[in-house]
Amino acid sequence: MTEIFEGLDGDQRDRIAALRKVGRFFWIDIPLSEASADDLGDVLDVPKDALQALLTFGRTSGPPASSTPMGSTSASPSAVTSSPPSSRMTGRTA
């Protein structure tokens, strides 16, 4: 890995754009406290709904309401939460 970015200033944005244009791999290590979601989405060209899903991964019980596919209805909150694991052990016989 030769390209590691720890910020999104003008020079770094230009370098990231150049690397993306030629299909080169790079690493971005930026705390969310130092860059907005909009900045990351703009620099990486990530659609807002995909970026929101990435930034909230592991923090929510279901997809954001705005990510519902066109033509489908949004599920009720109870439908997107997972049920607790069964207290019964599986694979054992009594």
N, C-alpha and C positions, 0 to 999 in steps of 0.2 A: 504494500500500500504506500503510494508516494504522495497522494493528495489528501490531506486532512484539513478540514476547515473548522475553526472554533469561533466564527463570527460571520456576520452577513453584511460587512461594510461594502462600499462600492467596488473596490478592487476584487474582493472575494466573490461578489455576485457576478462580476464579469468573468472571472476564472471558472466559476461553476457553470455559467452559460456556455463557455467555450468547451469545457469537458463534456457537457451533455450533448452538444452539437456533434461531436465526433464519437459519441458512444463510450466514453471512458468512465471507469468506475472511480468513485471518490467517497470519502467518509465525512459526514457532518456531525460534529459533537457540540451542540449548542443547547444550553439549558433553556427551557421554555420561558424562564424569567428574563432572558436576554433577547428573545425574538418572539414576535407575535405569530399566531397561526397564519394570519394573512401573509406575513413576510415569507414564512416557510412555503406556503402554497404557491406564492408567486415565483420564488426562486426555483422550486422543484417542479413547477407546473403540475401540481396535484389538485384535482377537483375538490371543492370545498367539502362535499359530503364524504369523500374518501379520507381527506385530511382529518375531519372531525372524528371519524371512526378510528383512525390511527392514534390520534391524540388522547382519546378517551378509552382506548383498549384496556380492558381489565378493571375499569373504574365503574362501568355501568352494567346493568343486567340485560340489556338488549340494545338493538340498534337505535340511533337517534331517530326521532319521528320523521325528520326530513329525508331520511334515506329510504323510505317506503317506495317500492317500485311504482311507476306510473300505472294507474288503473287498478291498483289493489288498495284495500282499506287497511288502516292501521289497526294493529291488534290491541286488545285491551291490556292494561298493565299486568293482569294475572297471567296472560298468555305468553308474555315475554320473560317472566321470571322462571327460574328453574325450580323444580320441586326438590325438597330435601332428600338426601340419599335414604334408602330404606334402612331401617334398623335391623332387618333380618339379614343374616349372613347367607350368602349364596354358596352353592357347591357343597353343602353339608347335608347329611341325612340325619334324621332324628333317631 
